[in-house]
Amino acid sequence: MRPRICALVALVTLVLAGFAAPAAAATTTGVYASAVATTTAGARVPVAVSWVSKNAPVTGRANLQKRSGSSWVHVRQFAVVDGVARTWVDPSVTTTYRIRASSASAPSGTVTTGAAGTSRSVTVTVVTSALKAGAPHLAQTSAVLDGTRAPLTVAWTYRGAKVSGAVNLQRSSGSGWVHVRRVSVVDGVASVTGTATGTSLFRLRAVSSDVPGLVTAHPYGTSEEVRLVPGGAVAPASFTVVGAGYGHGVGMSQYGAYGMALDGAGPTSILQHYYTGATLARTATKQLVRVQVRTGTSATTITSASGKARIRVNGTVATEVAAGTPITIAPASGKLRVTVGARSWTTSSTAGRVHVEWQNTRYWTGSTSADVTVKVSGADADAYRWGRLEVSNLSGSVNVVDVVQLGDEYLYGLAEVPSSWPANALRAQVVAARSYAWADLGSVSSGCDCHLYDDTRDQVFRGWDKVAEPYYGARWKSAVDATISAEGSSVLTAAGGTRVKAFFFSSSGGRTENSEDVWSAALPYARSVDDRWSKDPDVNPNWRWTATVSQASMRSAFGLPDVATVAVVSRTAGGSADVVRATSTSGATASMSGQSFRSRFGLRGAWISSVSG
């Protein structure tokens, strides 16, 4: 990171006779003021003010005072923003002024008493010749600047008219002033850059003007002074994070697949682009997948619609239930109790299961041709159409699993992409999602009594809701059916027939990730590949995004007393943040991985282009 500097207006007393430039001061705490040396009676004179505490600019309020005999009299109060302010005086006679910091408005920890809260005096001498009151003015444009370069602004008027001419920028050398460069002022304005590696004073000396008779000799043609102080870093109130993409970045980019399909790519081309070295194979369509749809509850109610449901307890049909009749299942001494109206049944052991089946499924053909569905209270889906529900007592809570076929029934209920997308993008998504599930069929997890969760921990499963969508639901079902043949359902395999755990995500910042850059394992089919479609704003709504992180959140995340800057110091093969480093105002640093940074602040992706305060 480059050092930062603060542009501070010099504390200086201006005297008409024997004027000498003060040496560059080392202090970086205090209130400073400066003005030109001479004016005519009643003319308005700008007073440049700055306020710094421990090298950091202060935002607060300050008081302008003028000398009256042996006392100081209040003139006005004004705001100081980011360490800088401009106020004004209009003396009718030679007058001395000073600035006093307002303790009521100062941030906690800022010294406002004594010398640190009071500027030295600035004397403005009133002269009778207007030609001796036409000095140029010099001011900084910002209180906090990057690097050692400070943009400064020149303004030069005489009796309200814009002056053109030449001025010299000078820098204090301690015992005197040295020439830096000549600056041309046109129609009263000019810009100039001061360069400072340490505390330095700058001023302007007029050389010539287009105003006949205008006095440019010192002190009449000498501006106020500006002090540039290498400042400590400032801890901003918040940070703006600019990034792109959404998701972990491994495997197929869904918006990338969408963009490829718009470009005319088929599902096989899409899949083989995102899954390096993978090939298409077939697997049995009727393999069963256990999907957890409800857990962690003291009871659940299951209700069928458009047809009957029936309950199996201890493997035997206990009863048939008319459509709309609630079936309540709750834990009971480590077992399960099923209640329908006034009747109830209890499983014979803690390992006992309750099965709920409904008409017009492969478990129960029934006597109706309607699309019979069931609703599970508290589940994310409104209804389930295929398979059957299996209920268990899992650690004292009701756990509900939908048991569906891998090839079609499970895929019918997946809600991972809009069904309005091109057919080739939908088919690519079907094969990727089926392959992901197929790779997990080896064992049932004891934590959910399932193969897969129904949310983003695995894949979003919404049962009947997906294909019940008006018009578009039929398009999704058609995409699923198109990936099934007499030989089985399409899946992805890697070298040697290995099952591909086909991870996918929403979109990237232009390239996908190597799996080991996000997780620990290096998967041969999960390599970083081009994903330029995700950078197209006409394709991807997350091609660019911004997020705001507070100072409190940032310092807590990095374990620092404060955070001045945050930077991405290394990147992955996919271009996302690999290591993010925070630096405090004291120079202390702390780092975290890009994925941790993303997770900690709930960012959409780790493809971070900038973090600014």
C-alpha positions in Angstrom: 0.0 0.0 0.0 1.1 3.5 -0.7 1.5 5.9 2.3 -1.2 8.5 2.8 -0.8 12.2 3.6 -3.1 14.9 5.0 -3.0 18.4 3.4 -3.1 20.8 6.3 -3.3 24.6 6.1 -0.3 26.1 8.0 -0.4 27.7 11.3 1.4 31.0 10.7 1.5 34.6 11.9 1.6 37.1 9.0 3.5 40.3 9.7 4.0 43.2 7.3 7.6 43.9 8.2 10.4 41.4 8.4 8.3 38.4 7.3 10.1 35.1 7.7 8.8 31.7 6.7 8.4 29.4 9.7 10.3 26.1 9.7 8.3 23.0 9.0 6.8 21.8 12.2 6.9 18.2 13.3 3.7 18.3 15.3 0.7 16.6 13.8 -1.8 17.5 16.5 -3.5 20.9 16.7 -5.6 23.5 15.1 -4.1 25.6 12.2 -5.0 28.8 10.5 -3.7 31.0 7.7 -4.6 34.0 5.6 -3.0 36.5 3.3 -1.1 39.4 5.0 -3.0 42.4 3.6 -6.4 43.6 2.6 -8.4 46.8 2.1 -11.0 47.8 4.7 -14.2 45.8 4.6 -12.9 43.3 1.9 -13.6 39.7 2.6 -10.5 37.6 3.2 -10.6 33.8 3.2 -9.1 32.0 6.2 -8.0 28.5 5.7 -8.4 26.2 8.7 -7.3 22.7 9.5 -7.6 20.5 12.5 -5.6 17.3 13.0 -5.3 14.9 15.9 -2.6 12.3 16.0 -2.1 12.6 12.2 -5.8 12.0 11.5 -8.1 14.8 10.2 -10.9 15.8 12.7 -14.5 16.5 11.8 -16.1 18.9 14.3 -16.8 22.6 14.9 -14.4 25.4 15.6 -14.7 29.0 16.7 -13.2 32.1 15.0 -12.1 34.7 17.5 -10.6 38.2 17.1 -8.4 40.2 19.4 -10.0 43.1 21.2 -7.6 44.9 23.5 -6.3 42.2 25.9 -9.3 39.8 25.3 -10.5 37.6 22.6 -14.0 38.1 21.2 -16.1 35.4 19.5 -16.9 36.0 15.8 -18.6 32.9 14.6 -18.6 29.1 14.8 -18.1 27.0 11.7 -17.8 23.3 10.6 -14.6 21.5 10.0 -15.1 18.4 7.8 -12.4 15.8 7.4 -9.8 18.2 8.9 -10.5 21.2 6.5 -12.6 24.3 6.6 -12.7 27.8 5.0 -14.1 30.7 6.9 -13.6 34.4 6.3 -12.8 37.8 8.0 -13.6 41.4 6.8 -11.6 43.7 9.1 -12.0 47.5 8.9 -8.7 48.0 10.7 -5.6 45.8 11.1 -6.9 42.8 13.2 -5.5 39.6 14.7 -7.5 36.4 14.7 -7.2 32.9 16.0 -9.2 29.6 15.9 -10.4 27.7 19.0 -11.6 24.1 18.8 -15.1 23.3 20.1 -14.9 20.6 22.7 -18.6 19.9 22.4 -18.3 18.7 18.8 -15.0 16.9 18.9 -14.7 13.1 18.5 -13.8 11.2 21.6 -10.1 11.3 22.4 -9.4 14.6 20.6 -7.5 17.2 22.6 -9.3 20.5 22.5 -7.7 22.4 25.4 -4.5 24.4 25.6 -2.2 24.7 22.7 -3.6 21.7 20.9 -7.0 23.2 20.8 -6.0 26.8 19.9 -4.2 28.1 16.7 -1.5 30.7 16.8 -2.7 34.1 15.8 -3.1 35.4 12.2 -2.8 39.1 11.6 -4.4 40.7 8.6 -3.2 44.3 8.0 -5.6 46.8 6.4 -3.9 48.9 3.7 -5.3 51.9 1.8 -4.0 50.9 -1.7 -6.2 48.3 -3.3 -3.2 47.4 -5.5 -1.5 46.1 -2.4 -4.4 43.8 -1.6 -4.5 41.5 -4.6 -2.6 38.4 -3.5 -3.4 35.0 -4.9 -4.9 32.3 -2.7 -3.7 28.7 -2.2 -5.9 25.9 -0.8 -5.9 22.2 -0.6 -8.8 20.3 -2.3 -8.9 17.4 0.1 -7.8 16.7 3.6 -6.7 13.1 3.1 -4.6 12.2 0.0 -3.0 9.1 -1.4 0.8 8.8 -1.8 3.0 11.9 -1.5 1.2 14.1 -4.1 -1.1 16.8 -3.0 -3.4 18.5 -5.5 -3.7 22.2 -4.6 -6.0 24.9 -6.0 -5.0 28.5 -6.9 -7.5 31.3 -6.9 -6.6 34.9 -7.8 -8.9 37.9 -8.0 -8.6 41.7 -7.7 -11.7 43.7 -6.7 -13.9 40.7 -7.7 -12.4 40.4 -11.1 -10.5 37.3 -12.3 -6.7 37.8 -12.6 -4.4 36.1 -15.1 -0.7 35.9 -14.6 2.2 33.9 -13.3 2.9 32.7 -9.7 5.7 30.6 -8.3 5.0 27.6 -6.0 7.5 27.6 -3.2 8.3 25.1 -0.4 9.8 26.0 3.0 13.4 24.7 3.5 13.4 25.5 7.2 15.5 28.7 6.9 13.9 30.0 3.8 11.7 29.2 0.7 12.9 27.3 -2.4 11.3 27.5 -5.8 9.3 24.4 -6.9 7.7 25.4 -10.2 6.1 28.3 -12.0 2.3 28.1 -12.5 0.2 30.0 -15.0 -3.1 31.4 -13.7 -5.8 31.8 -16.4 -9.0 33.7 -15.6 -8.4 33.5 -11.9 -7.8 29.7 -11.5 -5.1 27.1 -11.7 -4.2 23.7 -10.3 -0.9 22.6 -9.0 0.6 19.6 -7.3 2.7 19.7 -4.2 5.0 16.7 -3.4 5.9 16.0 0.2 7.7 13.0 1.7 7.8 14.8 5.1 6.0 17.7 6.8 6.3 20.6 4.3 5.0 24.1 3.9 3.9 25.5 0.5 3.0 29.0 -0.6 2.5 31.1 -3.7 4.5 34.2 -4.7 3.0 36.4 -7.5 5.4 37.2 -10.3 3.3 39.1 -12.9 -0.3 39.8 -13.6 -2.5 41.3 -16.2 -3.7 44.0 -13.8 -1.7 47.2 -14.3 0.1 48.3 -11.1 -0.9 45.3 -9.0 1.8 44.9 -6.4 3.4 41.5 -6.4 6.3 42.1 -4.1 6.3 40.3 -0.7 4.1 40.4 1.4 1.4 41.9 -0.9 1.7 39.2 -3.5 2.2 36.3 -1.1 -0.6 33.7 -0.5 -1.5 31.9 2.6 0.5 28.8 3.4 -0.5 25.1 3.2 1.2 22.5 5.3 1.4 18.9 3.9 1.7 16.4 6.8 2.4 12.7 6.2 -0.6 11.5 8.1 -1.6 8.3 9.9 -4.2 6.2 8.2 -7.8 7.0 8.9 -10.3 4.4 10.0 -13.5 5.0 7.9 -16.9 4.6 9.3 -17.7 1.9 6.7 -16.3 0.2 3.6 -17.7 -0.3 0.2 -17.0 -3.7 -1.3 -17.3 -4.1 -5.1 -17.5 -7.5 -6.5 -19.0 -9.9 -9.1 -20.6 -13.3 -9.2 -22.7 -15.3 -6.8 -21.8 -18.6 -5.1 -18.7 -20.7 -4.3 -17.4 -20.9 -7.9 -16.7 -24.6 -8.2 -18.1 -26.6 -11.2 -20.8 -25.3 -13.5 -21.8 -21.6 -13.5 -25.6 -21.6 -14.0 -25.6 -18.2 -15.7 -22.6 -19.3 -17.7 -24.6 -22.3 -18.9 -27.5 -19.9 -19.7 -25.1 -17.7 -21.7 -23.7 -20.7 -23.5 -27.1 -22.0 -24.4 -28.0 -18.5 -25.8 -24.9 -18.8 -27.9 -26.2 -22.1 -29.3 -24.3 -24.6 -27.2 -25.9 -28.0 -26.5 -26.1 -29.6 -23.0 -23.2 -31.9 -23.6 -20.9 -29.1 -24.7 -22.0 -27.0 -21.7 -21.3 -29.9 -19.3 -18.0 -30.9 -20.7 -16.9 -27.2 -20.7 -17.5 -26.8 -17.0 -16.6 -30.4 -15.8 -13.1 -30.9 -17.1 -12.6 -34.4 -18.7 -16.1 -35.6 -17.8 -18.2 -37.8 -20.0 -21.8 -38.8 -20.1 -22.9 -42.2 -18.8 -26.2 -43.9 -17.9 -27.4 -45.1 -14.5 -30.6 -46.8 -13.3 -33.5 -44.4 -13.2 -35.3 -46.1 -10.3 -32.5 -45.7 -7.7 -34.0 -44.1 -4.5 -32.9 -40.8 -3.0 -33.8 -39.8 0.6 -34.4 -36.1 0.8 -34.9 -34.4 4.2 -37.9 -32.0 4.0 -38.6 -31.3 7.7 -36.8 -31.7 10.9 -36.2 -30.1 14.4 -39.8 -29.9 15.3 -41.9 -31.3 18.2 -44.7 -32.3 15.8 -45.7 -32.1 12.2 -49.0 -32.4 10.4 -49.4 -34.1 7.0 -52.5 -33.6 4.9 -53.3 -35.0 1.4 -55.2 -33.2 -1.3 -57.2 -34.5 -4.3 -57.0 -38.1 -3.0 -56.6 -40.4 0.0 -53.5 -40.9 2.1 -52.7 -44.0 4.2 -50.4 -44.6 7.2 -48.0 -47.5 7.7 -46.9 -48.0 11.3 -44.4 -50.8 12.1 -44.6 -51.8 8.4 -48.4 -52.4 8.4 -51.1 -50.2 7.0 -52.8 -48.7 10.1 -55.6 -46.7 8.3 -56.6 -44.8 5.2 -57.3 -41.1 5.5 -59.7 -39.0 3.4 -58.3 -36.0 1.6 -58.0 -32.9 3.9 -57.8 -35.0 7.1 -54.8 -34.0 9.2 -52.3 -36.7 10.2 -50.3 -35.5 13.3 -47.0 -37.2 14.2 -45.0 -36.4 17.4 -42.3 -38.0 19.5 -43.4 -40.2 22.3 -40.8 -41.6 24.7 -38.2 -42.0 22.0 -40.8 -43.5 19.6 -43.4 -41.9 17.4 -47.1 -41.4 18.0 -49.5 -40.9 15.0 -52.9 -39.3 15.6 -55.8 -39.0 13.3 -58.9 -37.6 14.9 -59.6 -39.6 18.1 -57.4 -42.5 17.1 -53.6 -42.9 17.6 -50.8 -45.5 16.9 -47.3 -45.7 18.3 -44.2 -47.3 16.8 -43.0 -50.4 18.5 -39.4 -49.3 19.0 -37.2 -46.2 18.9 -36.0 -47.2 15.4 -39.6 -47.5 14.2 -40.7 -45.5 11.2 -44.0 -44.1 10.1 -44.7 -44.1 6.4 -47.2 -41.8 4.7 -48.3 -42.8 1.2 -50.9 -41.3 -1.1 -52.9 -42.3 -4.1 -51.7 -42.3 -7.7 -48.1 -42.9 -6.9 -45.9 -46.0 -7.5 -46.5 -46.9 -3.8 -50.3 -46.8 -4.1 -52.1 -46.7 -7.4 -55.4 -45.9 -5.7 -58.6 -45.3 -7.6 -58.2 -41.8 -8.9 -56.4 -40.3 -11.8 -55.9 -36.9 -10.1 -52.5 -35.5 -9.2 -52.7 -36.3 -5.5 -50.3 -34.3 -3.3 -49.5 -34.0 0.4 -48.6 -31.0 2.5 -46.1 -31.2 5.4 -46.5 -28.4 8.0 -43.4 -26.3 8.3 -41.7 -27.6 5.2 -40.3 -25.3 2.5 -42.4 -26.8 -0.3 -46.1 -26.3 -0.5 -46.8 -29.9 -1.6 -45.1 -33.2 -2.5 -46.4 -35.3 -5.4 -44.0 -38.3 -5.9 -42.5 -40.9 -3.7 -43.6 -41.4 -0.1 -42.8 -39.7 3.3 -40.8 -41.5 5.9 -41.0 -40.1 9.4 -38.5 -40.9 12.2 -37.7 -39.7 15.8 -34.3 -38.0 15.3 -32.8 -36.9 18.7 -36.3 -36.2 20.1 -37.6 -34.3 17.1 -39.7 -35.2 14.2 -37.7 -35.8 11.0 -39.5 -36.2 7.6 -37.8 -37.6 4.5 -39.3 -37.8 1.0 -38.2 -41.0 -0.7 -38.1 -40.5 -4.5 -36.6 -42.0 -7.6 -33.3 -40.5 -8.7 -33.9 -40.4 -12.4 -37.1 -38.4 -12.6 -39.1 -37.9 -9.3 -36.2 -36.1 -7.5 -35.4 -34.0 -10.5 -39.0 -33.0 -11.1 -38.9 -31.2 -7.7 -35.6 -29.4 -8.1 -35.9 -25.6 -8.2 -32.3 -24.4 -9.0 -32.9 -22.4 -12.2 -35.8 -20.6 -13.9 -37.8 -23.0 -16.1 -38.1 -20.2 -18.7 -34.4 -20.6 -19.6 -33.4 -22.2 -22.9 -34.0 -26.0 -23.1 -30.3 -26.8 -23.4 -29.4 -24.9 -20.3 -32.2 -26.7 -18.4 -31.0 -30.1 -19.6 -27.4 -29.3 -18.6 -28.8 -28.4 -15.1 -30.8 -31.6 -14.9 -27.7 -33.8 -15.6 -25.5 -31.8 -13.2 -28.1 -32.1 -10.4 -28.7 -35.8 -11.0 -24.9 -36.4 -11.0 -24.5 -34.5 -7.8 -27.2 -36.7 -6.1 -25.9 -39.9 -7.7 -22.5 -39.3 -6.1 -24.2 -39.2 -2.6 -26.1 -42.5 -2.8 -23.4 -44.6 -1.1 -24.6 -44.1 2.5 -27.3 -42.4 4.5 -26.2 -39.5 6.8 -27.1 -40.1 10.5 -27.5 -36.4 11.0 -30.5 -36.2 8.7 -31.5 -39.8 8.0 -31.1 -38.8 4.4 -28.9 -38.6 1.4 -29.5 -35.0 0.7 -31.0 -31.9 2.3 -33.7 -29.9 0.4 -31.8 -26.6 0.6 -28.6 -25.0 -0.5 -26.6 -27.3 1.7 -27.2 -29.7 -1.2 -29.8 -28.8 -3.8 -33.1 -26.9 -3.5 -35.9 -29.4 -3.7 -39.5 -28.1 -3.8 -41.5 -31.2 -4.7 -44.7 -30.5 -6.6 -44.1 -26.7 -6.6 -41.6 -26.8 -9.5 -43.7 -28.7 -12.1 -46.9 -27.0 -11.0 -45.7 -23.7 -12.2 -48.1 -22.4 -15.0 -46.6 -23.2 -18.4 -43.0 -23.2 -17.3 -43.3 -26.2 -15.0 -44.0 -28.4 -18.1 -40.8 -27.1 -19.7 -38.8 -28.2 -16.7 -40.4 -31.6 -16.6 -39.8 -32.0 -20.3 -36.1 -31.2 -19.8 -35.9 -33.9 -17.1 -37.6 -36.5 -19.4 -35.3 -35.6 -22.2 -32.3 -36.9 -20.2 -33.8 -40.3 -19.6 -33.8 -43.2 -22.1 -34.4 -47.0 -22.1 -30.7 -47.3 -21.1 -31.2 -45.2 -18.0 -30.7 -41.6 -16.8 -27.8 -39.4 -17.9 -25.1 -38.7 -15.4 -21.5 -37.5 -15.5 -18.5 -39.7 -14.9 -14.8 -38.9 -14.7 -11.8 -41.1 -15.7 -12.2 -44.8 -14.7 -16.0 -44.3 -14.4 -15.7 -42.3 -11.1 -18.9 -40.6 -10.2 -18.7 -36.8 -10.7 -19.9 -34.8 -7.7 -21.2 -32.1 -10.1 -21.0 -28.9 -8.0 -22.6 -25.9 -9.5 -23.3 -22.3 -8.5 -25.0 -19.2 -9.8 -22.2 -17.1 -11.5 -18.6 -16.1 -11.3 -16.4 -13.0 -12.0 -15.3 -14.4 -15.3 -13.7 -17.7 -14.4 -14.7 -20.7 -12.3 -12.6 -21.9 -9.4 -10.2 -24.8 -8.8 -11.9 -26.9 -6.1 -8.9 -26.8 -3.8 -8.9 -23.0 -3.8 -12.4 -23.1 -2.2 -12.3 -26.4 -0.3 -9.4 -28.8 0.4 -9.7 -31.5 -2.2 -8.3 -31.1 -5.8 -11.0 -32.7 -8.0 -9.8 -33.4 -11.5 -13.1 -32.4 -13.0 -13.4 -29.2 -11.0 -10.8 -27.0 -12.7 -10.9 -23.3 -13.3 -12.3 -22.6 -16.8 -13.4 -19.6 -18.8 -16.8 -18.2 -17.7 -17.0 -15.0 -19.7 -20.8 -15.3 -20.0 -21.0 -14.4 -16.3 -19.4 -11.0 -17.1 -22.2 -10.1 -19.5 -24.7 -7.7 -17.9 -27.3 -8.9 -20.4 -27.0 -12.4 -19.1 -26.0 -12.2 -15.4 -27.8 -9.9 -12.9 -24.8 -10.3 -10.6 -22.1 -9.3 -13.1 -21.3 -6.5 -10.7 -22.5 -5.7 -7.1 -21.6 -3.6 -4.1 -21.9 -4.2 -0.4 -21.4 -2.0 2.6 -19.5 -3.3 5.7 -19.3 -1.2 8.9 -16.1 -0.3 10.6 -17.3 -2.3 13.7 -17.9 -5.4 11.7 -14.6 -5.1 9.8 -12.5 -4.7 12.9 -14.3 -7.5 14.7 -13.8 -9.8 11.8 -10.0 -9.1 11.6 -9.5 -8.8 15.4 -7.9 -5.4 15.1 -8.6 -2.3 17.2 -9.6 -0.5 14.0 -9.2 -1.0 10.2 -7.9 1.7 7.9 -7.5 -0.2 4.7 -8.6 -3.6 3.3 -6.9 -5.1 0.2 -6.9 -8.3 -1.8 -3.3 -9.3 -1.7 -3.5 -12.6 -3.7 -6.0 -14.2 -6.0 -7.0 -17.7 -7.0 -6.7 -19.2 -10.5 -10.4 -18.2 -10.9 -9.6 -14.6 -10.1 -11.4 -14.4 -6.8 -9.9 -13.2 -3.5 -7.4 -15.7 -2.1 -6.0 -13.6 0.8 -7.6 -10.4 2.1 -5.5 -8.2 4.4 -6.6 -5.5 6.7 -4.3 -2.8 8.1 -5.1 -0.7 11.2 -4.2 3.0 11.7 -1.2 1.9 13.7 0.1 -0.3 10.9 -0.9 -3.7 12.4 -2.2 -6.2 9.9 -4.4 -9.3 9.9 -5.5 -11.6 7.1 -8.2 -14.1 6.2 -9.0 -16.2 3.2 -11.2 -14.7 0.5 -13.9 -17.4 1.2 -13.9 -16.5 4.9 -14.2 -12.8 4.0 -17.1 -13.6 1.8 -18.8 -15.8 4.4 -18.2 -13.4 7.3 -19.9 -10.5 5.6 -22.5 -12.4 3.6 -21.1 -11.3 0.2 -22.6 -12.9 -2.9 -19.2 -14.1 -4.2 -15.5 -13.9 -3.5 -14.6 -12.2 -6.9 -13.8 -8.9 -5.1 -12.4 -6.1 -7.2 -12.0 -3.4 -4.5 -12.6 -2.5 -0.9 -12.6 1.2 -0.2 -13.3 3.3 2.8 
